[in-house]
Amino acid sequence: MDTQLDKLSYSVPNLALATDLSVDSISKAIKAGDLVANYFGTKPVVTRDEARRWLESLPNEKPERVA
């Protein structure tokens, strides 16, 4: 069983590890309001359901490069 999927919430560094994305990418998504974090004091945590919702909202296709 994958223990990452069993978590109820993720810190930003742990969500970055679980998604194979950077801490900066996760932090930017939170700051942009695309990924909603809850706060334990000043520490942002992202629920499992919110992480899945956000990942599923990402585009299915690679964006075209703009020159």
PDB file of N, CA, C, O and CB in Angstrom:
ATOM      1  N   MET A   1       0.851  -1.194   0.000  1.00  0.00           N
ATOM      2  CA  MET A   1       0.000   0.000   0.000  1.00  0.00           C
ATOM      3  C   MET A   1       0.885   1.241   0.000  1.00  0.00           C
ATOM      4  O   MET A   1       1.885   1.293   0.715  1.00  0.00           O
ATOM      5  CB  MET A   1      -0.962   0.007   1.231  1.00  0.00           C
ATOM      6  N   ASP A   2       0.523   2.231  -0.792  1.00  0.00           N
ATOM      7  CA  ASP A   2       1.286   3.468  -0.904  1.00  0.00           C
ATOM      8  C   ASP A   2       0.914   4.387   0.251  1.00  0.00           C
ATOM      9  O   ASP A   2      -0.199   4.910   0.295  1.00  0.00           O
ATOM     10  CB  ASP A   2       1.028   4.162  -2.268  1.00  0.00           C
ATOM     11  N   THR A   3       1.838   4.587   1.184  1.00  0.00           N
ATOM     12  CA  THR A   3       1.534   5.412   2.355  1.00  0.00           C
ATOM     13  C   THR A   3       1.315   6.865   1.995  1.00  0.00           C
ATOM     14  O   THR A   3       0.645   7.578   2.742  1.00  0.00           O
ATOM     15  CB  THR A   3       2.644   5.308   3.366  1.00  0.00           C
ATOM     16  N   GLN A   4       1.861   7.339   0.866  1.00  0.00           N
ATOM     17  CA  GLN A   4       1.619   8.724   0.453  1.00  0.00           C
ATOM     18  C   GLN A   4       0.133   8.956   0.221  1.00  0.00           C
ATOM     19  O   GLN A   4      -0.377  10.026   0.554  1.00  0.00           O
ATOM     20  CB  GLN A   4       2.417   9.060  -0.823  1.00  0.00           C
ATOM     21  N   LEU A   5      -0.575   7.982  -0.341  1.00  0.00           N
ATOM     22  CA  LEU A   5      -1.996   8.141  -0.624  1.00  0.00           C
ATOM     23  C   LEU A   5      -2.847   8.024   0.640  1.00  0.00           C
ATOM     24  O   LEU A   5      -4.004   8.444   0.650  1.00  0.00           O
ATOM     25  CB  LEU A   5      -2.442   7.107  -1.645  1.00  0.00           C
ATOM     26  N   ASP A   6      -2.286   7.464   1.690  1.00  0.00           N
ATOM     27  CA  ASP A   6      -3.026   7.291   2.936  1.00  0.00           C
ATOM     28  C   ASP A   6      -3.010   8.539   3.807  1.00  0.00           C
ATOM     29  O   ASP A   6      -3.757   8.612   4.783  1.00  0.00           O
ATOM     30  CB  ASP A   6      -2.463   6.130   3.709  1.00  0.00           C
ATOM     31  N   LYS A   7      -2.186   9.509   3.482  1.00  0.00           N
ATOM     32  CA  LYS A   7      -2.095  10.728   4.288  1.00  0.00           C
ATOM     33  C   LYS A   7      -3.369  11.545   4.161  1.00  0.00           C
ATOM     34  O   LYS A   7      -4.009  11.556   3.109  1.00  0.00           O
ATOM     35  CB  LYS A   7      -0.880  11.569   3.866  1.00  0.00           C
ATOM     36  N   LEU A   8      -3.729  12.226   5.232  1.00  0.00           N
ATOM     37  CA  LEU A   8      -4.885  13.126   5.210  1.00  0.00           C
ATOM     38  C   LEU A   8      -4.505  14.497   4.684  1.00  0.00           C
ATOM     39  O   LEU A   8      -5.326  15.189   4.081  1.00  0.00           O
ATOM     40  CB  LEU A   8      -5.489  13.255   6.605  1.00  0.00           C
ATOM     41  N   SER A   9      -3.249  14.892   4.915  1.00  0.00           N
ATOM     42  CA  SER A   9      -2.785  16.190   4.441  1.00  0.00           C
ATOM     43  C   SER A   9      -1.280  16.136   4.219  1.00  0.00           C
ATOM     44  O   SER A   9      -0.589  15.214   4.651  1.00  0.00           O
ATOM     45  CB  SER A   9      -3.154  17.312   5.445  1.00  0.00           C
ATOM     46  N   TYR A  10      -0.801  17.173   3.522  1.00  0.00           N
ATOM     47  CA  TYR A  10       0.612  17.254   3.156  1.00  0.00           C
ATOM     48  C   TYR A  10       1.166  18.627   3.482  1.00  0.00           C
ATOM     49  O   TYR A  10       0.496  19.639   3.277  1.00  0.00           O
ATOM     50  CB  TYR A  10       0.807  16.945   1.669  1.00  0.00           C
ATOM     51  N   SER A  11       2.378  18.662   3.985  1.00  0.00           N
ATOM     52  CA  SER A  11       3.107  19.921   4.052  1.00  0.00           C
ATOM     53  C   SER A  11       3.532  20.244   2.617  1.00  0.00           C
ATOM     54  O   SER A  11       3.471  19.380   1.742  1.00  0.00           O
ATOM     55  CB  SER A  11       4.357  19.836   5.041  1.00  0.00           C
ATOM     56  N   VAL A  12       3.952  21.460   2.380  1.00  0.00           N
ATOM     57  CA  VAL A  12       4.385  21.826   1.026  1.00  0.00           C
ATOM     58  C   VAL A  12       5.542  20.939   0.556  1.00  0.00           C
ATOM     59  O   VAL A  12       5.484  20.436  -0.566  1.00  0.00           O
ATOM     60  CB  VAL A  12       4.806  23.309   0.981  1.00  0.00           C
ATOM     61  N   PRO A  13       6.594  20.721   1.363  1.00  0.00           N
ATOM     62  CA  PRO A  13       7.680  19.843   0.891  1.00  0.00           C
ATOM     63  C   PRO A  13       7.217  18.407   0.628  1.00  0.00           C
ATOM     64  O   PRO A  13       7.661  17.783  -0.335  1.00  0.00           O
ATOM     65  CB  PRO A  13       8.807  19.826   1.911  1.00  0.00           C
ATOM     66  N   ASN A  14       6.327  17.879   1.477  1.00  0.00           N
ATOM     67  CA  ASN A  14       5.852  16.509   1.272  1.00  0.00           C
ATOM     68  C   ASN A  14       4.931  16.395   0.067  1.00  0.00           C
ATOM     69  O   ASN A  14       4.938  15.372  -0.618  1.00  0.00           O
ATOM     70  CB  ASN A  14       5.132  16.015   2.510  1.00  0.00           C
ATOM     71  N   LEU A  15       4.140  17.426  -0.203  1.00  0.00           N
ATOM     72  CA  LEU A  15       3.308  17.409  -1.401  1.00  0.00           C
ATOM     73  C   LEU A  15       4.182  17.486  -2.651  1.00  0.00           C
ATOM     74  O   LEU A  15       3.885  16.851  -3.663  1.00  0.00           O
ATOM     75  CB  LEU A  15       2.297  18.574  -1.378  1.00  0.00           C
ATOM     76  N   ALA A  16       5.249  18.257  -2.576  1.00  0.00           N
ATOM     77  CA  ALA A  16       6.189  18.319  -3.698  1.00  0.00           C
ATOM     78  C   ALA A  16       6.783  16.937  -3.965  1.00  0.00           C
ATOM     79  O   ALA A  16       6.887  16.520  -5.118  1.00  0.00           O
ATOM     80  CB  ALA A  16       7.316  19.344  -3.412  1.00  0.00           C
ATOM     81  N   LEU A  17       7.167  16.238  -2.920  1.00  0.00           N
ATOM     82  CA  LEU A  17       7.709  14.880  -3.088  1.00  0.00           C
ATOM     83  C   LEU A  17       6.654  13.929  -3.646  1.00  0.00           C
ATOM     84  O   LEU A  17       6.941  13.130  -4.538  1.00  0.00           O
ATOM     85  CB  LEU A  17       8.240  14.343  -1.747  1.00  0.00           C
ATOM     86  N   ALA A  18       5.445  14.016  -3.123  1.00  0.00           N
ATOM     87  CA  ALA A  18       4.381  13.098  -3.539  1.00  0.00           C
ATOM     88  C   ALA A  18       3.970  13.306  -4.988  1.00  0.00           C
ATOM     89  O   ALA A  18       3.527  12.364  -5.645  1.00  0.00           O
ATOM     90  CB  ALA A  18       3.175  13.262  -2.643  1.00  0.00           C
ATOM     91  N   THR A  19       4.110  14.530  -5.496  1.00  0.00           N
ATOM     92  CA  THR A  19       3.682  14.841  -6.860  1.00  0.00           C
ATOM     93  C   THR A  19       4.844  14.929  -7.841  1.00  0.00           C
ATOM     94  O   THR A  19       4.627  15.078  -9.044  1.00  0.00           O
ATOM     95  CB  THR A  19       2.917  16.139  -6.872  1.00  0.00           C
ATOM     96  N   ASP A  20       6.063  14.840  -7.347  1.00  0.00           N
ATOM     97  CA  ASP A  20       7.262  14.978  -8.172  1.00  0.00           C
ATOM     98  C   ASP A  20       7.338  16.362  -8.810  1.00  0.00           C
ATOM     99  O   ASP A  20       7.818  16.521  -9.932  1.00  0.00           O
ATOM    100  CB  ASP A  20       7.287  13.900  -9.255  1.00  0.00           C
ATOM    101  N   LEU A  21       6.853  17.362  -8.068  1.00  0.00           N
ATOM    102  CA  LEU A  21       6.948  18.761  -8.477  1.00  0.00           C
ATOM    103  C   LEU A  21       7.841  19.488  -7.484  1.00  0.00           C
ATOM    104  O   LEU A  21       8.178  18.936  -6.437  1.00  0.00           O
ATOM    105  CB  LEU A  21       5.538  19.430  -8.558  1.00  0.00           C
ATOM    106  N   SER A  22       8.223  20.705  -7.794  1.00  0.00           N
ATOM    107  CA  SER A  22       9.097  21.452  -6.896  1.00  0.00           C
ATOM    108  C   SER A  22       8.302  22.141  -5.787  1.00  0.00           C
ATOM    109  O   SER A  22       7.109  22.406  -5.933  1.00  0.00           O
ATOM    110  CB  SER A  22       9.902  22.484  -7.682  1.00  0.00           C
ATOM    111  N   VAL A  23       8.972  22.420  -4.700  1.00  0.00           N
ATOM    112  CA  VAL A  23       8.369  23.186  -3.600  1.00  0.00           C
ATOM    113  C   VAL A  23       7.925  24.547  -4.126  1.00  0.00           C
ATOM    114  O   VAL A  23       6.870  25.050  -3.739  1.00  0.00           O
ATOM    115  CB  VAL A  23       9.374  23.356  -2.411  1.00  0.00           C
ATOM    116  N   ASP A  24       8.733  25.146  -5.012  1.00  0.00           N
ATOM    117  CA  ASP A  24       8.398  26.440  -5.588  1.00  0.00           C
ATOM    118  C   ASP A  24       7.097  26.366  -6.403  1.00  0.00           C
ATOM    119  O   ASP A  24       6.268  27.273  -6.324  1.00  0.00           O
ATOM    120  CB  ASP A  24       9.551  26.938  -6.470  1.00  0.00           C
ATOM    121  N   SER A  25       6.918  25.307  -7.172  1.00  0.00           N
ATOM    122  CA  SER A  25       5.688  25.146  -7.963  1.00  0.00           C
ATOM    123  C   SER A  25       4.468  25.032  -7.062  1.00  0.00           C
ATOM    124  O   SER A  25       3.431  25.633  -7.342  1.00  0.00           O
ATOM    125  CB  SER A  25       5.786  23.908  -8.866  1.00  0.00           C
ATOM    126  N   ILE A  26       4.581  24.270  -5.989  1.00  0.00           N
ATOM    127  CA  ILE A  26       3.471  24.105  -5.042  1.00  0.00           C
ATOM    128  C   ILE A  26       3.181  25.441  -4.367  1.00  0.00           C
ATOM    129  O   ILE A  26       2.023  25.845  -4.260  1.00  0.00           O
ATOM    130  CB  ILE A  26       3.800  23.013  -3.977  1.00  0.00           C
ATOM    131  N   SER A  27       4.226  26.125  -3.914  1.00  0.00           N
ATOM    132  CA  SER A  27       4.050  27.416  -3.243  1.00  0.00           C
ATOM    133  C   SER A  27       3.408  28.446  -4.156  1.00  0.00           C
ATOM    134  O   SER A  27       2.539  29.204  -3.725  1.00  0.00           O
ATOM    135  CB  SER A  27       5.387  27.937  -2.746  1.00  0.00           C
ATOM    136  N   LYS A  28       3.832  28.480  -5.421  1.00  0.00           N
ATOM    137  CA  LYS A  28       3.242  29.416  -6.384  1.00  0.00           C
ATOM    138  C   LYS A  28       1.765  29.118  -6.613  1.00  0.00           C
ATOM    139  O   LYS A  28       0.962  30.044  -6.726  1.00  0.00           O
ATOM    140  CB  LYS A  28       3.997  29.358  -7.715  1.00  0.00           C
ATOM    141  N   ALA A  29       1.395  27.843  -6.684  1.00  0.00           N
ATOM    142  CA  ALA A  29      -0.006  27.468  -6.877  1.00  0.00           C
ATOM    143  C   ALA A  29      -0.844  27.902  -5.677  1.00  0.00           C
ATOM    144  O   ALA A  29      -1.987  28.329  -5.844  1.00  0.00           O
ATOM    145  CB  ALA A  29      -0.137  25.946  -7.099  1.00  0.00           C
ATOM    146  N   ILE A  30      -0.294  27.800  -4.486  1.00  0.00           N
ATOM    147  CA  ILE A  30      -1.006  28.253  -3.280  1.00  0.00           C
ATOM    148  C   ILE A  30      -1.167  29.772  -3.317  1.00  0.00           C
ATOM    149  O   ILE A  30      -2.257  30.292  -3.081  1.00  0.00           O
ATOM    150  CB  ILE A  30      -0.246  27.817  -1.985  1.00  0.00           C
ATOM    151  N   LYS A  31      -0.084  30.475  -3.613  1.00  0.00           N
ATOM    152  CA  LYS A  31      -0.143  31.945  -3.656  1.00  0.00           C
ATOM    153  C   LYS A  31      -1.100  32.449  -4.724  1.00  0.00           C
ATOM    154  O   LYS A  31      -1.744  33.482  -4.540  1.00  0.00           O
ATOM    155  CB  LYS A  31       1.244  32.520  -3.905  1.00  0.00           C
ATOM    156  N   ALA A  32      -1.202  31.731  -5.843  1.00  0.00           N
ATOM    157  CA  ALA A  32      -2.110  32.122  -6.929  1.00  0.00           C
ATOM    158  C   ALA A  32      -3.563  31.774  -6.623  1.00  0.00           C
ATOM    159  O   ALA A  32      -4.475  32.221  -7.318  1.00  0.00           O
ATOM    160  CB  ALA A  32      -1.689  31.452  -8.228  1.00  0.00           C
ATOM    161  N   GLY A  33      -3.772  30.976  -5.584  1.00  0.00           N
ATOM    162  CA  GLY A  33      -5.131  30.566  -5.235  1.00  0.00           C
ATOM    163  C   GLY A  33      -5.616  29.360  -6.023  1.00  0.00           C
ATOM    164  O   GLY A  33      -6.783  28.981  -5.920  1.00  0.00           O
ATOM    165  N   ASP A  34      -4.738  28.755  -6.805  1.00  0.00           N
ATOM    166  CA  ASP A  34      -5.109  27.568  -7.574  1.00  0.00           C
ATOM    167  C   ASP A  34      -5.163  26.324  -6.696  1.00  0.00           C
ATOM    168  O   ASP A  34      -5.965  25.420  -6.931  1.00  0.00           O
ATOM    169  CB  ASP A  34      -4.125  27.351  -8.716  1.00  0.00           C
ATOM    170  N   LEU A  35      -4.317  26.290  -5.701  1.00  0.00           N
ATOM    171  CA  LEU A  35      -4.243  25.187  -4.734  1.00  0.00           C
ATOM    172  C   LEU A  35      -4.542  25.786  -3.365  1.00  0.00           C
ATOM    173  O   LEU A  35      -3.850  26.704  -2.925  1.00  0.00           O
ATOM    174  CB  LEU A  35      -2.824  24.464  -4.759  1.00  0.00           C
ATOM    175  N   VAL A  36      -5.563  25.277  -2.695  1.00  0.00           N
ATOM    176  CA  VAL A  36      -5.999  25.858  -1.421  1.00  0.00           C
ATOM    177  C   VAL A  36      -5.329  25.133  -0.259  1.00  0.00           C
ATOM    178  O   VAL A  36      -5.426  23.914  -0.120  1.00  0.00           O
ATOM    179  CB  VAL A  36      -7.542  25.786  -1.282  1.00  0.00           C
ATOM    180  N   ALA A  37      -4.652  25.914   0.562  1.00  0.00           N
ATOM    181  CA  ALA A  37      -4.001  25.365   1.755  1.00  0.00           C
ATOM    182  C   ALA A  37      -4.795  25.766   2.989  1.00  0.00           C
ATOM    183  O   ALA A  37      -5.434  26.817   3.023  1.00  0.00           O
ATOM    184  CB  ALA A  37      -2.528  25.856   1.867  1.00  0.00           C
ATOM    185  N   ASN A  38      -4.743  24.914   3.991  1.00  0.00           N
ATOM    186  CA  ASN A  38      -5.212  25.248   5.333  1.00  0.00           C
ATOM    187  C   ASN A  38      -3.960  25.539   6.148  1.00  0.00           C
ATOM    188  O   ASN A  38      -2.859  25.162   5.746  1.00  0.00           O
ATOM    189  CB  ASN A  38      -6.087  24.079   5.978  1.00  0.00           C
ATOM    190  N   TYR A  39      -4.112  26.193   7.266  1.00  0.00           N
ATOM    191  CA  TYR A  39      -2.942  26.582   8.042  1.00  0.00           C
ATOM    192  C   TYR A  39      -3.016  26.057   9.460  1.00  0.00           C
ATOM    193  O   TYR A  39      -4.032  26.199  10.140  1.00  0.00           O
ATOM    194  CB  TYR A  39      -2.797  28.088   8.057  1.00  0.00           C
ATOM    195  N   PHE A  40      -1.911  25.442   9.903  1.00  0.00           N
ATOM    196  CA  PHE A  40      -1.714  25.054  11.284  1.00  0.00           C
ATOM    197  C   PHE A  40      -0.718  26.062  11.819  1.00  0.00           C
ATOM    198  O   PHE A  40       0.490  25.915  11.636  1.00  0.00           O
ATOM    199  CB  PHE A  40      -1.210  23.550  11.438  1.00  0.00           C
ATOM    200  N   GLY A  41      -1.235  27.091  12.486  1.00  0.00           N
ATOM    201  CA  GLY A  41      -0.383  28.225  12.832  1.00  0.00           C
ATOM    202  C   GLY A  41      -0.009  28.918  11.535  1.00  0.00           C
ATOM    203  O   GLY A  41      -0.878  29.396  10.805  1.00  0.00           O
ATOM    204  N   THR A  42       1.278  28.970  11.251  1.00  0.00           N
ATOM    205  CA  THR A  42       1.733  29.586   9.997  1.00  0.00           C
ATOM    206  C   THR A  42       2.113  28.549   8.947  1.00  0.00           C
ATOM    207  O   THR A  42       2.513  28.905   7.838  1.00  0.00           O
ATOM    208  CB  THR A  42       2.921  30.495  10.263  1.00  0.00           C
ATOM    209  N   LYS A  43       1.991  27.271   9.288  1.00  0.00           N
ATOM    210  CA  LYS A  43       2.399  26.202   8.377  1.00  0.00           C
ATOM    211  C   LYS A  43       1.253  25.822   7.445  1.00  0.00           C
ATOM    212  O   LYS A  43       0.198  25.391   7.912  1.00  0.00           O
ATOM    213  CB  LYS A  43       2.871  24.969   9.168  1.00  0.00           C
ATOM    214  N   PRO A  44       1.446  25.977   6.113  1.00  0.00           N
ATOM    215  CA  PRO A  44       0.405  25.557   5.190  1.00  0.00           C
ATOM    216  C   PRO A  44       0.372  24.040   5.059  1.00  0.00           C
ATOM    217  O   PRO A  44       1.414  23.391   4.965  1.00  0.00           O
ATOM    218  CB  PRO A  44       0.615  26.200   3.825  1.00  0.00           C
ATOM    219  N   VAL A  45      -0.826  23.491   5.053  1.00  0.00           N
ATOM    220  CA  VAL A  45      -1.033  22.070   4.792  1.00  0.00           C
ATOM    221  C   VAL A  45      -2.134  21.944   3.742  1.00  0.00           C
ATOM    222  O   VAL A  45      -3.093  22.716   3.731  1.00  0.00           O
ATOM    223  CB  VAL A  45      -1.406  21.290   6.108  1.00  0.00           C
ATOM    224  N   VAL A  46      -1.981  20.974   2.877  1.00  0.00           N
ATOM    225  CA  VAL A  46      -2.937  20.756   1.797  1.00  0.00           C
ATOM    226  C   VAL A  46      -3.576  19.396   2.015  1.00  0.00           C
ATOM    227  O   VAL A  46      -2.881  18.391   2.162  1.00  0.00           O
ATOM    228  CB  VAL A  46      -2.251  20.845   0.388  1.00  0.00           C
ATOM    229  N   THR A  47      -4.904  19.368   2.036  1.00  0.00           N
ATOM    230  CA  THR A  47      -5.585  18.089   2.233  1.00  0.00           C
ATOM    231  C   THR A  47      -5.410  17.195   1.016  1.00  0.00           C
ATOM    232  O   THR A  47      -5.163  17.666  -0.094  1.00  0.00           O
ATOM    233  CB  THR A  47      -7.075  18.309   2.518  1.00  0.00           C
ATOM    234  N   ARG A  48      -5.542  15.913   1.245  1.00  0.00           N
ATOM    235  CA  ARG A  48      -5.440  14.928   0.173  1.00  0.00           C
ATOM    236  C   ARG A  48      -6.449  15.227  -0.938  1.00  0.00           C
ATOM    237  O   ARG A  48      -6.112  15.187  -2.121  1.00  0.00           O
ATOM    238  CB  ARG A  48      -5.661  13.509   0.725  1.00  0.00           C
ATOM    239  N   ASP A  49      -7.695  15.529  -0.542  1.00  0.00           N
ATOM    240  CA  ASP A  49      -8.731  15.811  -1.538  1.00  0.00           C
ATOM    241  C   ASP A  49      -8.413  17.056  -2.353  1.00  0.00           C
ATOM    242  O   ASP A  49      -8.638  17.081  -3.563  1.00  0.00           O
ATOM    243  CB  ASP A  49     -10.080  15.972  -0.860  1.00  0.00           C
ATOM    244  N   GLU A  50      -7.893  18.090  -1.699  1.00  0.00           N
ATOM    245  CA  GLU A  50      -7.545  19.322  -2.412  1.00  0.00           C
ATOM    246  C   GLU A  50      -6.367  19.074  -3.354  1.00  0.00           C
ATOM    247  O   GLU A  50      -6.349  19.592  -4.470  1.00  0.00           O
ATOM    248  CB  GLU A  50      -7.204  20.456  -1.412  1.00  0.00           C
ATOM    249  N   ALA A  51      -5.401  18.297  -2.920  1.00  0.00           N
ATOM    250  CA  ALA A  51      -4.266  17.989  -3.785  1.00  0.00           C
ATOM    251  C   ALA A  51      -4.735  17.251  -5.032  1.00  0.00           C
ATOM    252  O   ALA A  51      -4.298  17.559  -6.141  1.00  0.00           O
ATOM    253  CB  ALA A  51      -3.219  17.152  -3.029  1.00  0.00           C
ATOM    254  N   ARG A  52      -5.618  16.285  -4.854  1.00  0.00           N
ATOM    255  CA  ARG A  52      -6.156  15.552  -6.008  1.00  0.00           C
ATOM    256  C   ARG A  52      -6.969  16.467  -6.910  1.00  0.00           C
ATOM    257  O   ARG A  52      -6.852  16.386  -8.132  1.00  0.00           O
ATOM    258  CB  ARG A  52      -7.022  14.376  -5.541  1.00  0.00           C
ATOM    259  N   ARG A  53      -7.793  17.336  -6.330  1.00  0.00           N
ATOM    260  CA  ARG A  53      -8.605  18.255  -7.121  1.00  0.00           C
ATOM    261  C   ARG A  53      -7.705  19.139  -7.981  1.00  0.00           C
ATOM    262  O   ARG A  53      -7.948  19.320  -9.174  1.00  0.00           O
ATOM    263  CB  ARG A  53      -9.499  19.121  -6.206  1.00  0.00           C
ATOM    264  N   TRP A  54      -6.663  19.685  -7.355  1.00  0.00           N
ATOM    265  CA  TRP A  54      -5.740  20.562  -8.067  1.00  0.00           C
ATOM    266  C   TRP A  54      -5.012  19.819  -9.191  1.00  0.00           C
ATOM    267  O   TRP A  54      -4.917  20.321 -10.311  1.00  0.00           O
ATOM    268  CB  TRP A  54      -4.727  21.158  -7.093  1.00  0.00           C
ATOM    269  N   LEU A  55      -4.507  18.637  -8.892  1.00  0.00           N
ATOM    270  CA  LEU A  55      -3.803  17.868  -9.917  1.00  0.00           C
ATOM    271  C   LEU A  55      -4.719  17.538 -11.089  1.00  0.00           C
ATOM    272  O   LEU A  55      -4.297  17.603 -12.244  1.00  0.00           O
ATOM    273  CB  LEU A  55      -3.236  16.582  -9.319  1.00  0.00           C
ATOM    274  N   GLU A  56      -5.962  17.186 -10.801  1.00  0.00           N
ATOM    275  CA  GLU A  56      -6.911  16.851 -11.859  1.00  0.00           C
ATOM    276  C   GLU A  56      -7.334  18.079 -12.657  1.00  0.00           C
ATOM    277  O   GLU A  56      -7.834  17.947 -13.774  1.00  0.00           O
ATOM    278  CB  GLU A  56      -8.134  16.177 -11.266  1.00  0.00           C
ATOM    279  N   SER A  57      -7.138  19.274 -12.098  1.00  0.00           N
ATOM    280  CA  SER A  57      -7.495  20.502 -12.818  1.00  0.00           C
ATOM    281  C   SER A  57      -6.393  20.963 -13.772  1.00  0.00           C
ATOM    282  O   SER A  57      -6.619  21.852 -14.594  1.00  0.00           O
ATOM    283  CB  SER A  57      -7.806  21.611 -11.827  1.00  0.00           C
ATOM    284  N   LEU A  58      -5.213  20.372 -13.670  1.00  0.00           N
ATOM    285  CA  LEU A  58      -4.109  20.761 -14.541  1.00  0.00           C
ATOM    286  C   LEU A  58      -4.395  20.327 -15.973  1.00  0.00           C
ATOM    287  O   LEU A  58      -5.098  19.339 -16.190  1.00  0.00           O
ATOM    288  CB  LEU A  58      -2.782  20.152 -14.047  1.00  0.00           C
ATOM    289  N   PRO A  59      -3.861  21.050 -16.949  1.00  0.00           N
ATOM    290  CA  PRO A  59      -4.115  20.713 -18.357  1.00  0.00           C
ATOM    291  C   PRO A  59      -3.662  19.296 -18.694  1.00  0.00           C
ATOM    292  O   PRO A  59      -2.694  18.789 -18.127  1.00  0.00           O
ATOM    293  CB  PRO A  59      -3.407  21.710 -19.274  1.00  0.00           C
ATOM    294  N   ASN A  60      -4.372  18.670 -19.618  1.00  0.00           N
ATOM    295  CA  ASN A  60      -4.008  17.336 -20.093  1.00  0.00           C
ATOM    296  C   ASN A  60      -2.987  17.384 -21.215  1.00  0.00           C
ATOM    297  O   ASN A  60      -2.376  16.371 -21.554  1.00  0.00           O
ATOM    298  CB  ASN A  60      -5.239  16.597 -20.559  1.00  0.00           C
ATOM    299  N   GLU A  61      -2.805  18.569 -21.791  1.00  0.00           N
ATOM    300  CA  GLU A  61      -1.884  18.702 -22.914  1.00  0.00           C
ATOM    301  C   GLU A  61      -0.805  19.739 -22.583  1.00  0.00           C
ATOM    302  O   GLU A  61      -1.038  20.698 -21.847  1.00  0.00           O
ATOM    303  CB  GLU A  61      -2.649  19.102 -24.205  1.00  0.00           C
ATOM    304  N   LYS A  62       0.348  19.518 -23.135  1.00  0.00           N
ATOM    305  CA  LYS A  62       1.466  20.443 -22.968  1.00  0.00           C
ATOM    306  C   LYS A  62       1.133  21.750 -23.704  1.00  0.00           C
ATOM    307  O   LYS A  62       0.724  21.710 -24.865  1.00  0.00           O
ATOM    308  CB  LYS A  62       2.807  19.815 -23.506  1.00  0.00           C
ATOM    309  N   PRO A  63       1.298  22.895 -23.053  1.00  0.00           N
ATOM    310  CA  PRO A  63       1.008  24.156 -23.742  1.00  0.00           C
ATOM    311  C   PRO A  63       1.996  24.417 -24.869  1.00  0.00           C
ATOM    312  O   PRO A  63       3.152  23.998 -24.817  1.00  0.00           O
ATOM    313  CB  PRO A  63       1.031  25.318 -22.755  1.00  0.00           C
ATOM    314  N   GLU A  64       1.516  25.116 -25.883  1.00  0.00           N
ATOM    315  CA  GLU A  64       2.410  25.469 -26.984  1.00  0.00           C
ATOM    316  C   GLU A  64       3.335  26.588 -26.540  1.00  0.00           C
ATOM    317  O   GLU A  64       2.954  27.454 -25.752  1.00  0.00           O
ATOM    318  CB  GLU A  64       1.608  25.890 -28.242  1.00  0.00           C
ATOM    319  N   ARG A  65       4.534  26.556 -27.048  1.00  0.00           N
ATOM    320  CA  ARG A  65       5.519  27.601 -26.724  1.00  0.00           C
ATOM    321  C   ARG A  65       5.155  28.888 -27.425  1.00  0.00           C
ATOM    322  O   ARG A  65       4.774  28.888 -28.596  1.00  0.00           O
ATOM    323  CB  ARG A  65       6.945  27.165 -27.121  1.00  0.00           C
ATOM    324  N   VAL A  66       5.275  29.976 -26.706  1.00  0.00           N
ATOM    325  CA  VAL A  66       5.057  31.291 -27.295  1.00  0.00           C
ATOM    326  C   VAL A  66       6.414  31.907 -27.556  1.00  0.00           C
ATOM    327  O   VAL A  66       7.254  31.974 -26.658  1.00  0.00           O
ATOM    328  CB  VAL A  66       4.187  32.203 -26.371  1.00  0.00           C
ATOM    329  N   ALA A  67       6.633  32.355 -28.769  1.00  0.00           N
ATOM    330  CA  ALA A  67       7.940  32.903 -29.155  1.00  0.00           C
ATOM    331  C   ALA A  67       8.165  34.279 -28.571  1.00  0.00           C
ATOM    332  O   ALA A  67       9.214  34.882 -28.798  1.00  0.00           O
ATOM    333  CB  ALA A  67       8.064  32.967 -30.665  1.00  0.00           C
TER     334      ALA A  67
END
